[in-house]
Amino acid sequence: MDQFSPPEPPDLTLQLPRDLYYQAIHELCAGLPPPVTASPEDRARRDNAAIAVVASLLPANGDEVELATQVVAANAQAMESLRLARKYPGDPNFVLKCSAQSASMMRQARAARSLLLRVQAERRKREADGVALGKAAWVEHCAIGLMALALGRAPRNRWRSRNRWPRRSPRRNRSRTMRSPGSARPSNTH
């Protein structure tokens, strides 16, 4: 009788970026103001524009994706508040409230963009330093693994399951191998 083993779960390190972008764009689109018209084409245009702006901010990791979506959401809300202020010019209180909301959201968008640029600069600095990059990658790997375990999903390491970790050769003290305990240091005369 043939025994079939259940399929291995997908490699979490490959699945996380897909899930991150999936979640980010759906949350962003849900929080955006309505499109120009209710047509599916205008909704697709609005969503595509949001995707284009997020992508143009060049997010490279989860933190940067979150900040980039905040920039787009805050900017879209600022523009919507400004549009509403212009739509109802006969109500001065409403115009003032919408204008204040628009100005506040523009400040929020600029602050999120500024923070994004600082985070990206730090990442680039870390990427230029191999040791710091290795440490950061290890911390990220550990965080992913520990959080996945906490959710009952053990991450699978594809590389380790296919290959064995290279063994480090023990460091040898050359001075011990070159001379016996009672002998003097060997000379280099030939």
Backbone as CSV, one residue per row, in Angstrom:
resi,resn,N_x,N_y,N_z,CA_x,CA_y,CA_z,C_x,C_y,C_z
1,MET,0.848,-1.170,0.000,0.000,0.000,0.000,0.891,1.230,0.000
2,ASP,0.598,2.126,-0.892,1.379,3.351,-0.994,0.942,4.345,0.076
3,GLN,1.918,4.897,0.720,1.660,5.932,1.711,2.025,7.276,1.100
4,PHE,1.077,8.159,1.045,1.349,9.500,0.549,1.562,10.421,1.732
5,SER,2.635,11.155,1.671,2.868,12.121,2.737,2.154,13.416,2.377
6,PRO,1.664,14.114,3.358,0.978,15.371,3.059,1.965,16.361,2.453
7,PRO,1.479,17.254,1.597,2.391,18.216,0.991,2.995,19.118,2.056
8,GLU,4.241,19.482,1.819,4.895,20.382,2.761,4.266,21.755,2.665
9,PRO,4.158,22.451,3.792,3.625,23.812,3.727,4.595,24.695,2.942
10,PRO,4.086,25.761,2.344,4.986,26.617,1.575,6.050,27.236,2.475
11,ASP,7.185,27.508,1.890,8.275,28.143,2.622,7.792,29.517,3.084
12,LEU,7.798,29.737,4.381,7.274,30.974,4.946,8.034,32.196,4.450
13,THR,9.326,32.055,4.224,10.103,33.209,3.751,9.706,33.613,2.341
14,LEU,9.147,32.675,1.576,8.655,33.010,0.243,7.209,33.491,0.290
15,GLN,6.447,32.995,1.248,5.032,33.340,1.352,4.812,34.710,1.982
16,LEU,5.658,35.120,2.912,5.440,36.365,3.637,5.364,37.595,2.739
17,PRO,6.281,37.788,1.788,6.145,38.992,0.945,4.828,39.023,0.164
18,ARG,4.399,37.877,-0.353,3.119,37.839,-1.069,1.971,38.227,-0.159
19,ASP,1.962,37.662,1.036,0.898,37.966,1.985,0.945,39.428,2.415
20,LEU,2.141,39.949,2.590,2.313,41.348,2.992,1.700,42.288,1.961
21,TYR,2.044,42.107,0.699,1.515,42.988,-0.340,0.016,42.773,-0.539
22,TYR,-0.434,41.544,-0.437,-1.865,41.254,-0.553,-2.639,42.020,0.514
23,GLN,-2.190,41.871,1.754,-2.871,42.528,2.868,-2.775,44.042,2.753
24,ALA,-1.611,44.545,2.396,-1.403,45.996,2.310,-2.309,46.636,1.271
25,ILE,-2.398,46.059,0.081,-3.201,46.695,-0.967,-4.688,46.584,-0.666
26,HIS,-5.113,45.473,-0.054,-6.531,45.363,0.269,-6.931,46.328,1.386
27,GLU,-6.074,46.491,2.385,-6.364,47.457,3.442,-6.332,48.881,2.889
28,LEU,-5.361,49.161,2.026,-5.263,50.492,1.443,-6.497,50.817,0.609
29,CYS,-6.892,49.915,-0.273,-8.049,50.161,-1.141,-9.334,50.311,-0.330
30,ALA,-9.447,49.559,0.764,-10.637,49.673,1.616,-10.680,51.035,2.308
31,GLY,-9.518,51.632,2.549,-9.464,52.914,3.244,-9.439,54.127,2.327
32,LEU,-9.356,53.912,1.025,-9.318,55.036,0.089,-10.708,55.629,-0.095
33,PRO,-10.765,56.910,-0.430,-12.057,57.515,-0.767,-12.651,56.821,-1.987
34,PRO,-13.949,56.950,-2.191,-14.561,56.285,-3.347,-13.991,56.815,-4.663
35,PRO,-14.045,55.998,-5.708,-13.539,56.459,-7.004,-14.424,57.562,-7.592
36,VAL,-13.978,58.129,-8.697,-14.682,59.234,-9.339,-16.138,58.863,-9.627
37,THR,-16.360,57.688,-10.183,-17.712,57.170,-10.396,-17.780,55.783,-9.776
38,ALA,-18.954,55.210,-9.751,-19.139,53.879,-9.162,-18.824,52.754,-10.136
39,SER,-18.313,53.083,-11.309,-18.049,52.040,-12.310,-16.850,51.181,-11.900
40,PRO,-16.869,49.913,-12.277,-15.730,49.032,-11.984,-14.430,49.542,-12.616
41,GLU,-14.541,50.188,-13.778,-13.339,50.711,-14.437,-12.690,51.804,-13.603
42,ASP,-13.509,52.714,-13.036,-12.946,53.784,-12.204,-12.380,53.240,-10.900
43,ARG,-13.007,52.216,-10.340,-12.451,51.587,-9.133,-11.093,50.954,-9.451
44,ALA,-11.007,50.293,-10.598,-9.731,49.687,-11.008,-8.676,50.767,-11.240
45,ARG,-9.072,51.893,-11.842,-8.119,52.990,-12.059,-7.621,53.553,-10.735
46,ARG,-8.538,53.741,-9.786,-8.148,54.249,-8.470,-7.181,53.283,-7.786
47,ASP,-7.510,51.997,-7.822,-6.652,50.995,-7.192,-5.298,50.904,-7.892
48,ASN,-5.302,50.962,-9.217,-4.039,50.921,-9.966,-3.173,52.135,-9.668
49,ALA,-3.804,53.294,-9.526,-3.044,54.498,-9.182,-2.405,54.344,-7.799
50,ALA,-3.148,53.781,-6.856,-2.595,53.555,-5.512,-1.415,52.592,-5.573
51,ILE,-1.553,51.526,-6.347,-0.459,50.558,-6.505,0.758,51.244,-7.107
52,ALA,0.542,52.065,-8.121,1.658,52.746,-8.784,2.399,53.676,-7.827
53,VAL,1.650,54.404,-7.009,2.304,55.330,-6.078,3.056,54.561,-4.996
54,VAL,2.451,53.518,-4.448,3.160,52.706,-3.441,4.438,52.137,-4.048
55,ALA,4.340,51.586,-5.249,5.517,51.002,-5.900,6.581,52.060,-6.183
56,SER,6.173,53.283,-6.528,7.150,54.329,-6.825,7.920,54.776,-5.586
57,LEU,7.383,54.480,-4.405,8.086,54.802,-3.165,9.142,53.749,-2.819
58,LEU,9.219,52.700,-3.612,10.249,51.649,-3.533,10.345,50.968,-2.165
59,PRO,9.223,50.488,-1.633,9.317,49.774,-0.353,9.996,48.421,-0.548
60,ALA,10.919,48.097,0.353,11.691,46.862,0.209,11.422,45.849,1.315
61,ASN,10.681,46.228,2.348,10.377,45.289,3.423,9.038,45.671,4.042
62,GLY,8.605,44.929,5.020,7.295,45.146,5.611,7.116,46.529,6.203
63,ASP,8.110,47.002,6.908,8.038,48.329,7.515,7.863,49.396,6.441
64,GLU,8.622,49.286,5.380,8.550,50.271,4.308,7.231,50.177,3.544
65,VAL,6.697,48.982,3.376,5.397,48.832,2.709,4.314,49.514,3.536
66,GLU,4.357,49.301,4.840,3.364,49.923,5.711,3.443,51.443,5.640
67,LEU,4.645,51.983,5.682,4.801,53.439,5.598,4.364,53.968,4.238
68,ALA,4.699,53.260,3.167,4.317,53.709,1.819,2.795,53.725,1.676
69,THR,2.111,52.726,2.221,0.650,52.725,2.130,0.047,53.841,2.978
70,GLN,0.697,54.167,4.089,0.223,55.293,4.905,0.355,56.614,4.140
71,VAL,1.449,56.768,3.404,1.636,57.974,2.595,0.485,58.099,1.595
72,VAL,0.207,57.023,0.885,-0.834,57.049,-0.149,-2.207,57.277,0.474
73,ALA,-2.511,56.602,1.562,-3.825,56.747,2.197,-4.029,58.163,2.724
74,ALA,-3.021,58.700,3.396,-3.148,60.056,3.941,-3.280,61.084,2.825
75,ASN,-2.521,60.923,1.767,-2.610,61.860,0.651,-3.984,61.774,-0.027
76,ALA,-4.482,60.566,-0.211,-5.802,60.408,-0.830,-6.888,61.030,0.035
77,GLN,-6.780,60.856,1.346,-7.776,61.451,2.243,-7.675,62.972,2.230
78,ALA,-6.474,63.505,2.137,-6.297,64.958,2.044,-6.967,65.498,0.790
79,MET,-6.765,64.813,-0.317,-7.373,65.264,-1.576,-8.900,65.133,-1.529
80,GLU,-9.405,64.086,-0.874,-10.858,63.920,-0.748,-11.454,65.030,0.108
81,SER,-10.796,65.387,1.187,-11.286,66.477,2.035,-11.287,67.795,1.277
82,LEU,-10.260,68.018,0.491,-10.191,69.227,-0.323,-11.316,69.241,-1.367
83,ARG,-11.575,68.094,-1.979,-12.659,67.991,-2.968,-14.007,68.300,-2.326
84,LEU,-14.231,67.764,-1.130,-15.498,68.015,-0.440,-15.648,69.481,-0.059
85,ALA,-14.557,70.102,0.334,-14.613,71.527,0.664,-15.018,72.346,-0.548
86,ARG,-14.553,71.968,-1.726,-14.887,72.698,-2.953,-16.284,72.349,-3.476
87,LYS,-16.768,71.184,-3.069,-18.078,70.743,-3.560,-19.220,71.508,-2.889
88,TYR,-19.027,71.924,-1.648,-20.081,72.606,-0.892,-19.614,73.999,-0.441
89,PRO,-19.409,74.920,-1.379,-18.901,76.246,-1.001,-19.917,77.085,-0.217
90,GLY,-21.181,76.721,-0.235,-22.200,77.502,0.461,-22.221,77.293,1.968
91,ASP,-21.516,76.315,2.468,-21.506,76.030,3.909,-20.101,76.348,4.445
92,PRO,-19.906,77.588,4.961,-18.555,77.990,5.387,-17.963,77.115,6.502
93,ASN,-18.790,76.676,7.441,-18.264,75.818,8.512,-17.760,74.491,7.950
94,PHE,-18.524,73.919,7.040,-18.116,72.658,6.416,-16.841,72.838,5.604
95,VAL,-16.751,73.942,4.880,-15.557,74.237,4.082,-14.340,74.365,4.987
96,LEU,-14.505,75.073,6.110,-13.384,75.230,7.049,-12.954,73.895,7.647
97,LYS,-13.924,73.073,8.021,-13.604,71.756,8.588,-12.891,70.871,7.559
98,CYS,-13.403,70.859,6.342,-12.774,70.034,5.300,-11.386,70.544,4.945
99,SER,-11.241,71.872,4.901,-9.924,72.450,4.593,-8.921,72.123,5.693
100,ALA,-9.359,72.198,6.953,-8.477,71.856,8.076,-8.115,70.372,8.040
101,GLN,-9.108,69.541,7.726,-8.847,68.094,7.618,-7.859,67.822,6.492
102,SER,-8.021,68.504,5.376,-7.113,68.320,4.245,-5.688,68.720,4.616
103,ALA,-5.547,69.859,5.276,-4.209,70.321,5.679,-3.568,69.340,6.662
104,SER,-4.370,68.834,7.603,-3.857,67.867,8.580,-3.401,66.583,7.893
105,MET,-4.190,66.083,6.968,-3.835,64.848,6.279,-2.619,65.044,5.372
106,MET,-2.482,66.225,4.793,-1.279,66.498,3.990,-0.038,66.484,4.868
107,ARG,-0.157,67.042,6.082,0.979,66.987,7.020,1.295,65.541,7.391
108,GLN,0.250,64.747,7.615,0.449,63.330,7.936,1.132,62.599,6.781
109,ALA,0.714,62.885,5.571,1.319,62.234,4.396,2.794,62.624,4.273
110,ARG,3.098,63.918,4.470,4.491,64.359,4.386,5.332,63.736,5.497
111,ALA,4.758,63.638,6.702,5.492,63.035,7.822,5.761,61.555,7.559
112,ALA,4.770,60.844,7.036,4.967,59.415,6.734,6.005,59.242,5.636
113,ARG,5.979,60.127,4.635,6.970,60.047,3.553,8.369,60.341,4.078
114,SER,8.479,61.330,4.931,9.780,61.670,5.522,10.318,60.509,6.353
115,LEU,9.449,59.893,7.141,9.864,58.730,7.933,10.266,57.577,7.020
116,LEU,9.512,57.365,5.962,9.850,56.311,5.001,11.245,56.538,4.427
117,LEU,11.538,57.767,4.033,12.859,58.063,3.465,13.975,57.834,4.480
118,ARG,13.736,58.159,5.753,14.747,57.906,6.794,14.949,56.409,7.009
119,VAL,13.857,55.653,7.028,13.940,54.197,7.197,14.693,53.582,6.021
120,GLN,14.406,54.053,4.811,15.101,53.535,3.628,16.587,53.874,3.663
121,ALA,16.929,55.068,4.130,18.343,55.448,4.232,19.063,54.542,5.226
122,GLU,18.414,54.239,6.351,19.005,53.325,7.334,19.189,51.934,6.749
123,ARG,18.182,51.481,6.001,18.295,50.158,5.373,19.459,50.128,4.395
124,ARG,19.602,51.159,3.585,20.699,51.203,2.613,22.057,51.231,3.307
125,LYS,22.132,51.944,4.432,23.375,51.975,5.194,23.697,50.585,5.730
126,ARG,22.660,49.907,6.221,22.842,48.546,6.747,23.245,47.590,5.634
127,GLU,22.662,47.750,4.444,22.989,46.884,3.321,24.433,47.063,2.869
128,ALA,24.985,48.247,3.073,26.374,48.500,2.684,27.361,47.852,3.648
129,ASP,26.919,47.532,4.852,27.769,46.909,5.862,27.379,45.436,5.962
130,GLY,28.233,44.568,5.454,27.927,43.140,5.411,27.648,42.530,6.771
131,VAL,28.400,42.927,7.781,28.198,42.370,9.123,26.841,42.797,9.665
132,ALA,26.530,44.069,9.557,25.237,44.567,10.050,24.084,43.932,9.275
133,LEU,24.277,43.745,7.976,23.239,43.128,7.155,23.001,41.685,7.587
134,GLY,24.074,40.957,7.848,23.947,39.581,8.310,23.234,39.486,9.651
135,LYS,23.574,40.393,10.566,22.908,40.404,11.870,21.431,40.731,11.719
136,ALA,21.120,41.713,10.886,19.717,42.092,10.677,18.932,40.940,10.048
137,ALA,19.541,40.254,9.097,18.867,39.123,8.454,18.614,38.008,9.465
138,TRP,19.573,37.780,10.352,19.401,36.733,11.350,18.291,37.097,12.337
139,VAL,18.248,38.351,12.781,17.204,38.787,13.704,15.838,38.654,13.036
140,GLU,15.739,39.058,11.774,14.473,38.934,11.048,14.076,37.464,10.916
141,HIS,15.031,36.613,10.590,14.772,35.169,10.476,14.246,34.606,11.803
142,CYS,14.880,34.979,12.897,14.452,34.494,14.212,13.062,35.005,14.556
143,ALA,12.804,36.277,14.282,11.490,36.850,14.589,10.398,36.135,13.800
144,ILE,10.641,35.894,12.524,9.660,35.187,11.687,9.415,33.790,12.243
145,GLY,10.486,33.100,12.549,10.350,31.737,13.056,9.616,31.672,14.379
146,LEU,9.953,32.560,15.297,9.305,32.538,16.611,7.830,32.919,16.520
147,MET,7.507,33.887,15.689,6.095,34.268,15.547,5.301,33.165,14.843
148,ALA,5.917,32.516,13.853,5.239,31.416,13.167,4.993,30.264,14.140
149,LEU,5.972,29.961,14.974,5.786,28.911,15.977,4.675,29.266,16.955
150,ALA,4.599,30.541,17.333,3.559,30.980,18.253,2.167,30.794,17.648
151,LEU,2.078,30.858,16.328,0.798,30.643,15.646,0.576,29.175,15.296
152,GLY,1.507,28.317,15.682,1.370,26.897,15.407,1.795,26.501,14.008
153,ARG,2.547,27.356,13.346,3.026,27.060,11.985,4.542,27.116,11.997
154,ALA,5.149,25.971,12.063,6.604,25.926,12.064,7.122,26.288,10.680
155,PRO,7.995,27.288,10.592,8.538,27.623,9.278,9.470,26.524,8.805
156,ARG,9.468,26.312,7.539,10.328,25.273,6.984,11.476,25.969,6.299
157,ASN,12.657,25.467,6.536,13.849,26.040,5.922,14.238,25.136,4.765
158,ARG,13.930,25.557,3.550,14.158,24.715,2.383,15.631,24.384,2.208
159,TRP,16.495,25.337,2.444,17.915,25.099,2.216,18.427,24.040,3.174
160,ARG,18.063,24.160,4.431,18.581,23.238,5.427,18.039,21.835,5.228
161,SER,16.809,21.708,4.751,16.241,20.374,4.572,16.886,19.646,3.394
162,ARG,17.398,20.364,2.430,18.029,19.729,1.275,19.527,19.532,1.454
163,ASN,20.132,20.395,2.183,21.584,20.340,2.365,21.900,20.323,3.846
164,ARG,23.040,19.823,4.135,23.485,19.873,5.523,24.253,21.164,5.724
165,TRP,24.142,21.673,6.932,24.912,22.869,7.242,26.387,22.515,7.137
166,PRO,27.189,23.381,6.568,28.621,23.084,6.517,29.196,23.087,7.923
167,ARG,30.016,22.092,8.174,30.634,22.019,9.488,31.850,22.914,9.523
168,ARG,31.974,23.594,10.621,33.150,24.437,10.792,34.276,23.554,11.293
169,SER,35.396,23.694,10.663,36.532,22.914,11.140,37.042,23.552,12.422
170,PRO,37.420,22.718,13.386,37.902,23.296,14.640,39.214,24.033,14.399
171,ARG,39.344,25.154,15.088,40.585,25.919,14.954,41.695,25.173,15.677
172,ARG,42.775,25.112,15.013,43.910,24.425,15.621,44.966,25.450,15.992
173,ASN,45.574,25.209,17.070,46.667,26.069,17.498,47.921,25.551,16.810
174,ARG,48.384,26.298,15.829,49.534,25.848,15.040,50.775,25.646,15.894
175,SER,50.904,26.441,16.933,52.104,26.296,17.761,52.152,24.926,18.415
176,ARG,51.028,24.345,18.717,51.017,23.020,19.326,51.332,21.938,18.302
177,THR,50.888,22.108,17.070,51.121,21.066,16.091,52.527,21.132,15.520
178,MET,53.179,22.241,15.613,54.505,22.380,15.014,55.622,21.932,15.957
179,ARG,55.355,21.887,17.225,56.420,21.506,18.151,55.870,20.666,19.282
180,SER,56.702,19.935,19.861,56.298,19.135,21.010,56.375,20.017,22.249
181,PRO,55.704,19.609,23.335,55.628,20.464,24.522,56.984,20.878,25.076
182,GLY,57.986,20.057,25.002,59.270,20.417,25.588,60.260,21.026,24.602
183,SER,59.937,21.067,23.336,60.901,21.550,22.345,60.834,23.060,22.195
184,ALA,61.873,23.581,21.638,61.953,25.030,21.363,61.214,25.315,20.066
185,ARG,60.990,26.577,19.821,60.292,27.015,18.609,61.117,26.601,17.387
186,PRO,60.475,26.036,16.363,61.232,25.611,15.180,61.837,26.826,14.467
187,SER,62.967,26.628,13.933,63.645,27.720,13.213,63.306,27.627,11.729
188,ASN,63.414,28.752,11.048,63.104,28.816,9.629,64.368,28.771,8.788
189,THR,65.441,28.274,9.295,66.685,28.182,8.530,66.687,26.910,7.704
190,HIS,67.105,27.028,6.486,67.173,25.874,5.599,68.569,25.635,5.187
